[in-house]
């Protein structure tokens, strides 16, 4: 009889330990899942914020570049246009020379016939 009580007690203790281990594992998994969810939401938020900052900075840089390019174009191209209208034959001559130079550079060398 004593032996049977000990056996029953061992079975109850084993069942209790099994239940406690199961609860411990479930709690641990739950904590890990919660930690992963927090990390992914933090990561998503950080990526979204970084993308917005980069977009804003790039937009600002492009605006500055466009403004500077427009200023330079107005300054230099405006002067070229004025000089071209003042000296039209010089402008035409320069354009013809540049056209012949580009044509000779781009066109492959001709083979002599014969």
C-alpha contacts under 8 A as a table, 3 or more apart, distances in Angstrom:
res1	aa1	res2	aa2	distance
1	X	4	X	5.05
1	X	5	X	6.34
2	X	5	X	5.16
2	X	6	X	6.28
3	X	6	X	5.16
3	X	7	X	6.18
4	X	7	X	4.93
4	X	8	X	6.10
5	X	8	X	5.03
5	X	9	X	6.01
6	X	9	X	5.01
6	X	10	X	6.06
7	X	10	X	5.09
7	X	11	X	6.22
8	X	11	X	5.03
8	X	12	X	6.14
9	X	12	X	5.05
9	X	13	X	5.99
10	X	13	X	5.05
10	X	14	X	5.93
11	X	14	X	5.01
11	X	15	X	6.05
12	X	15	X	5.04
12	X	16	X	6.05
13	X	16	X	4.98
13	X	17	X	6.01
14	X	17	X	5.04
14	X	18	X	5.99
15	X	18	X	5.00
15	X	19	X	6.08
16	X	19	X	5.02
16	X	20	X	6.05
17	X	20	X	4.99
17	X	21	X	6.04
18	X	21	X	5.16
18	X	22	X	6.14
19	X	22	X	5.05
19	X	23	X	6.18
20	X	23	X	5.05
20	X	24	X	6.06
21	X	24	X	4.96
21	X	25	X	6.08
22	X	25	X	5.15
22	X	26	X	6.14
23	X	26	X	5.09
23	X	27	X	6.09
24	X	27	X	5.15
24	X	28	X	6.11
25	X	28	X	5.05
25	X	29	X	6.09
26	X	29	X	5.15
26	X	30	X	6.04
27	X	30	X	4.98
27	X	31	X	6.16
28	X	31	X	5.11
28	X	32	X	6.16
29	X	32	X	5.03
29	X	33	X	6.05
30	X	33	X	5.10
30	X	34	X	6.12
31	X	34	X	5.04
31	X	35	X	6.11
32	X	35	X	5.04
32	X	36	X	6.15
33	X	36	X	5.11
33	X	37	X	6.16
34	X	37	X	5.12
34	X	38	X	6.23
35	X	38	X	5.12
35	X	39	X	6.15
36	X	39	X	5.06
36	X	40	X	6.10
37	X	40	X	5.22
37	X	41	X	6.12
38	X	41	X	5.24
38	X	42	X	6.06
39	X	42	X	5.08
39	X	43	X	5.98
40	X	43	X	4.93
40	X	44	X	5.99
41	X	44	X	5.07
41	X	45	X	6.12
42	X	45	X	5.13
42	X	46	X	6.11
43	X	46	X	5.03
43	X	47	X	6.10
44	X	47	X	5.16
44	X	48	X	6.14
45	X	48	X	5.15
45	X	49	X	6.13
46	X	49	X	5.13
46	X	50	X	6.02
47	X	50	X	5.05
47	X	51	X	6.02
48	X	51	X	5.15
48	X	52	X	6.19
49	X	52	X	5.14
49	X	53	X	6.21
50	X	53	X	5.09
50	X	54	X	6.11
51	X	54	X	5.10
51	X	55	X	6.02
52	X	55	X	5.08
52	X	56	X	6.13
53	X	56	X	5.12
53	X	57	X	6.10
54	X	57	X	5.06
54	X	58	X	5.95
55	X	58	X	5.20
55	X	59	X	6.04
56	X	59	X	5.14
56	X	60	X	6.16
57	X	60	X	5.08
57	X	61	X	6.13
58	X	61	X	5.00
58	X	62	X	6.07
59	X	62	X	5.13
59	X	63	X	6.18
60	X	63	X	5.16
60	X	64	X	6.29
61	X	64	X	5.12
61	X	65	X	6.13
62	X	65	X	5.00
62	X	66	X	6.03
63	X	66	X	5.14
63	X	67	X	6.13
64	X	67	X	5.15
64	X	68	X	6.17
65	X	68	X	5.16
65	X	69	X	6.01
66	X	69	X	5.06
66	X	70	X	6.00
67	X	70	X	5.16
67	X	71	X	6.21
68	X	71	X	5.08
68	X	72	X	6.23
69	X	72	X	5.13
69	X	73	X	6.02
70	X	73	X	5.03
70	X	74	X	6.03
71	X	74	X	5.19
71	X	75	X	6.12
72	X	75	X	5.03
72	X	76	X	5.97
72	X	77	X	7.87
73	X	76	X	5.42
73	X	77	X	5.24
73	X	78	X	7.21
74	X	77	X	5.66
74	X	78	X	5.29
75	X	78	X	5.56
75	X	79	X	6.46
76	X	79	X	5.21
76	X	80	X	6.33
77	X	80	X	4.94
77	X	81	X	6.09
78	X	81	X	5.15
78	X	82	X	6.31
79	X	82	X	5.13
79	X	83	X	6.25
80	X	83	X	5.17
80	X	84	X	5.99
81	X	84	X	5.07
81	X	85	X	6.25
82	X	85	X	5.31
82	X	86	X	6.21
83	X	86	X	4.88
83	X	87	X	6.00
84	X	87	X	5.20
84	X	88	X	5.25
84	X	90	X	7.60
84	X	91	X	5.53
85	X	88	X	5.44
87	X	90	X	5.59
87	X	91	X	6.49
88	X	91	X	5.08
88	X	92	X	6.20
89	X	92	X	5.08
89	X	93	X	6.09
90	X	93	X	5.10
90	X	94	X	6.17
91	X	94	X	5.17
91	X	95	X	6.21
92	X	95	X	5.17
92	X	96	X	6.17
93	X	96	X	5.14
93	X	97	X	6.23
94	X	97	X	5.22
94	X	98	X	6.15
95	X	98	X	5.12
95	X	99	X	6.04
96	X	99	X	4.99
96	X	100	X	6.24
97	X	100	X	5.21
97	X	101	X	6.18
98	X	101	X	5.06
98	X	102	X	6.08
99	X	102	X	5.21
99	X	103	X	5.97
100	X	103	X	4.98
100	X	104	X	6.11
101	X	104	X	5.24
101	X	105	X	6.21
102	X	105	X	5.08
102	X	106	X	5.95
103	X	106	X	5.29
103	X	107	X	5.75
104	X	107	X	5.37
104	X	108	X	7.62
105	X	108	X	7.48
